[in-house]
Amino acid sequence: MDAHTISRRNVIFCTLAAACAAALPLSACSEEKVEKAGMFIDGAVDDGGWGESCYGALVSAAEAHQWEHTYTQHVGEADWPRAIEDLISDGCTIVFAPGAQYTEAIQDAASAHEDVKFIVLNGDFDLENVENLVPNNAQIGQLAGALAGLIPKAGVIGFIGGTGLAGTKEKVENYLAAARVINPDIQLIEDYAETFDDEHRGYEIATEMVEQHDVDVLFGDASIVDAGARRALYELGRGMAIAQPNDAGSAYDQIIAGSVVTDNDMMMRNAFRDITSGTFGAKTVTGDASTGGVGVGTLSEVLVDPYTQERYAGIVDQIAQGSYLS
């Protein structure tokens, strides 16, 4: 378990605060409370995918408020409660859990620390000191499925989940449904790694999907497991991937056809604004395609031809309007 603390307080802000304290009564200087936000994760914050996106959102929101931020990574499930307690002991007034898998640990901690604010990505809490960040999982699945269905040679598509979380199940259901709007005969191979931080497991699953089931397009919801799956495609020289939640590809990418992008920054900033306004807790901050909270990244011109890109753009608009599967 690796722990790191990073402070990004603005020097000007601190200087002005000191001057105010020297010149005015304490009551006149009472401005926004300086919070400290901490995140823990079972994977890594530089995994190029889920962990990196979540940590980037925390950093962006914290620095916008000139608050301190810290993280603990590579935390095994048995250590989640201790990681939360360590963050709180380190002065964190905000704890961010980047996934619904942490639900039980957060529920226990939130009940024990009513003065600490907990933010949970894909959470489903109704507690006064917990706020949920929930991207539109149905739209994420539809955006990935529509692209998979448009790939001319795609006859079998694959999906790798970390575990069978409700949000993951919603993604895979919509992934298949969206693909079948375009190609009713398309088949799905679905598997679960039962972990989010085992890259080799992703490599194994993807290799089996391609070699034994002829999977042409692979989409994942398993954090660092997805990186292993993409590595397998690269080494096999077969198949292509649709990434999430970052824009992981490029116009020249040989493996990543495109990305479904979740704007975790936007949702985190909204949660932080709730903290400063005194309206935090017992609510859900959502992100969807109509508001830019969910969208698509760069399409590979190597893997997705111009005609397909044009068709996909029209479907993306339909998904944002909620009319694609209706």
Secondary structure, DSSP 8 states (H G I E B T S, - for coil): -EEEEE----HHHHHHHHHHHHHS-HHHH--S---EEEEE-SS-TTSSSHHHHHHHHHHHHHHHTT-EEEEEES--GGGHHHHHHHHHHTT-SEEEE-SGGGHHHHHHHHHH-TTSEEEEET-----TTEEEEEE-HHHHHHHHHHHHHHSTT-SEEEEEESS--HHHHHHHHHHHHHHHHH-TT-EEEEEE-S-SS-HHHHHHHHHHHHHHH---EEEEESTHHHHHHHHHHHHHT--EEEE-SS----TT-SSEEEEEEE-HHHHHHHHHHHHHHT--SSEEEEE-TTTTSEEE----TTTS-HHHHHHHHHHHHHHHHT-S--
